[in-house]
Structures are given as structure tokens and as C-alpha cells.
Amino acid sequence: MNLEQQIEILNEVAENIGGEVYEGYSGRFMYGAKCYGIVCEEIVTCIEEAAEQGIKGAKYDNLGLQYIVYWPHLRRD
């Protein structure tokens, strides 16, 4: 599965769970590299739905009122 297909899946997941795709997140230990993520309230639902569609390796951070679930390997360098 290529990057464009994975991004399309992330858009579908975000829509299904009421989240929003974020295209430039730099997570922990990424040292400025930017990846794709989903800003959401239910991290478990987001991670599980993406994994069911074949996108694994999710990490998450707390943004205060919401979370971001992100995939460090999904990035355009």
C-alpha cells in the first residue's frame, strides 16, 4: 500500500470517528520530521480502526482537550 492510499484511509478513519487529519505533526523523537496524524477524542477507536484497514505503528500524544494519533512512518520528506 503506497502513501497516497494510506492517507486516503486516514481521511476515511478521521471522518468515521469525527476527527481531523493533521498533515504536519512532529511527534516525540522525530527530531523535526513531520508525519500524518488524526486529531481526535477517542484514541483507542482511532488506532483500532486504522489498524483494521492495515495502518499500524500508531503513537499518540495528549494535546490538552484532544489527542493526536500519528504514524511516524507516514511522511513526505
C-alpha positions as CSV (number, residue, x, y, z in Angstrom):
1,M,0.0,0.0,0.0
2,N,1.5,3.3,-1.0
3,L,1.5,6.6,0.9
4,E,-1.5,8.1,-1.1
5,Q,-3.6,5.0,-0.3
6,Q,-2.7,5.2,3.4
7,I,-3.6,8.9,3.5
8,E,-6.9,8.2,1.9
9,I,-7.6,5.6,4.6
10,L,-6.6,8.1,7.3
11,N,-9.1,10.5,5.8
12,E,-11.8,7.9,6.0
13,V,-10.9,6.9,9.6
14,A,-11.0,10.6,10.6
15,E,-14.4,11.1,9.0
16,N,-15.8,8.0,10.7
17,I,-14.7,8.9,14.2
18,G,-15.3,12.7,14.0
19,G,-11.6,13.5,13.9
20,E,-9.4,15.6,11.6
21,V,-6.3,14.7,9.6
22,Y,-3.2,16.7,10.6
23,E,-0.5,16.7,7.9
24,G,2.5,18.2,9.6
25,Y,2.9,16.7,13.1
26,S,6.3,16.2,14.6
27,G,6.0,13.7,17.4
28,R,8.3,12.6,20.1
29,F,11.7,11.5,19.0
30,M,11.0,12.6,15.4
31,Y,13.5,15.4,15.6
32,G,11.6,17.8,13.4
33,A,10.4,15.3,10.8
34,K,6.7,15.7,10.0
35,C,4.1,12.9,9.6
36,Y,0.4,12.4,9.2
37,G,-1.9,12.0,12.2
38,I,-5.5,12.3,13.3
39,V,-6.7,14.8,16.0
40,C,-9.4,13.1,17.9
41,E,-11.0,12.4,21.3
42,E,-11.1,8.6,21.2
43,I,-7.5,7.3,20.7
44,V,-8.4,3.6,21.0
45,T,-11.1,3.8,18.4
46,C,-8.8,5.7,16.1
47,I,-5.9,3.3,16.5
48,E,-8.2,0.2,16.1
49,E,-10.0,1.4,13.0
50,A,-6.7,2.4,11.3
51,A,-5.2,-1.0,12.2
52,E,-8.2,-2.8,10.8
53,Q,-7.5,-1.0,7.5
54,G,-3.8,-2.1,7.6
55,I,-2.2,1.0,9.0
56,K,-0.2,0.0,12.1
57,G,2.5,1.6,14.2
58,A,0.4,4.4,15.7
59,K,1.7,6.6,18.5
60,Y,-0.3,9.3,20.3
61,D,0.2,12.5,22.3
62,N,-2.1,14.4,24.5
63,L,-3.0,17.9,23.1
64,G,-4.9,19.0,26.2
65,L,-8.5,18.7,25.3
66,Q,-7.9,16.2,22.5
67,Y,-5.3,13.7,21.4
68,I,-3.3,13.2,18.2
69,V,-2.8,9.7,16.9
70,Y,0.1,9.8,14.5
71,W,2.1,7.4,12.3
72,P,5.8,8.4,12.2
73,H,6.4,6.3,9.1
74,L,3.7,8.1,7.1
75,R,5.6,11.2,5.9
76,R,6.7,13.1,2.9
77,D,10.3,14.0,3.2
